[in-house]
């Protein structure tokens, strides 16, 4: 707690945003790999292109939403710093 203000929520939001962004980026990366190798006949398991496309889009949306969380947490921290500086 800093001067009566709990800054833990800001750092928790920032951490959650980074975690979500990393998860979304990994989901996009994996879906991209799966889609690029969909026509590869040597794959052990065939790729469901529709499901993989949905995972690509949802991973992108997760990364975008998490980036907004990071931006908001950054703004909150900036406000706290400006208030007590």
C-alpha positions in Angstrom: 0.0 0.0 0.0 1.4 3.4 -1.0 0.0 6.5 0.9 -3.2 4.7 1.6 -3.7 3.5 -2.0 -3.4 -0.2 -2.8 -1.2 -0.5 -6.0 -1.6 -4.3 -5.9 -4.6 -4.2 -8.2 -2.7 -2.4 -10.9 0.2 -4.8 -10.8 -2.2 -7.8 -10.7 -4.1 -6.4 -13.7 -0.8 -5.9 -15.6 0.3 -9.4 -14.8 -3.0 -10.9 -15.9 -2.8 -8.9 -19.1 0.7 -10.1 -19.9 -0.4 -13.7 -19.1 -3.4 -13.4 -21.4 -1.4 -11.8 -24.1 1.2 -14.6 -24.0 -1.5 -17.3 -24.1 -3.3 -15.6 -27.0 0.0 -15.3 -28.9 0.8 -18.9 -28.3 -2.7 -20.0 -29.5 -2.2 -17.9 -32.7 1.2 -19.4 -33.2 0.0 -23.0 -32.9 -3.1 -22.4 -35.1 -0.9 -20.9 -37.7 1.5 -23.9 -37.7 -1.5 -26.3 -37.9 -3.1 -24.4 -40.8 0.2 -24.2 -42.7 0.7 -27.9 -42.4 -2.9 -28.9 -43.0 -2.2 -30.4 -46.5 0.8 -32.3 -45.3 -0.2 -36.0 -45.7 2.6 -37.2 -43.4 0.8 -35.8 -40.3 -0.3 -38.4 -37.8 -3.6 -36.7 -37.1 -5.6 -34.7 -39.7 -6.3 -31.1 -39.0 -9.9 -29.8 -38.6 -9.5 -26.6 -40.6 -12.6 -25.0 -39.2 -11.7 -25.6 -35.6 -8.2 -24.4 -36.2 -9.4 -21.2 -37.8 -11.7 -20.6 -34.8 -8.7 -21.1 -32.5 -6.7 -18.6 -34.6 -9.4 -16.0 -34.4 -10.0 -16.5 -30.6 -6.3 -16.4 -29.9 -6.1 -13.1 -31.7 -9.1 -11.7 -29.8 -7.5 -12.9 -26.5 -4.3 -11.1 -27.4 -6.1 -7.9 -28.3 -8.2 -7.9 -25.2 -5.2 -8.6 -23.0 -3.3 -5.7 -24.7 -6.2 -3.4 -23.6 -5.9 -4.7 -20.0 -2.2 -3.9 -20.1 -2.8 -0.4 -21.4 -5.5 0.2 -18.8 -3.2 -1.1 -16.0 -0.4 1.2 -17.3 -2.8 4.1 -17.2 -3.8 3.3 -13.7 -0.2 3.2 -12.5 0.5 6.4 -14.3 -2.4 8.1 -12.5 -1.2 6.8 -9.2 2.3 8.1 -9.8 1.0 11.5 -11.0 -1.2 11.8 -7.9 1.6 11.2 -5.5 4.5 12.7 -7.3 
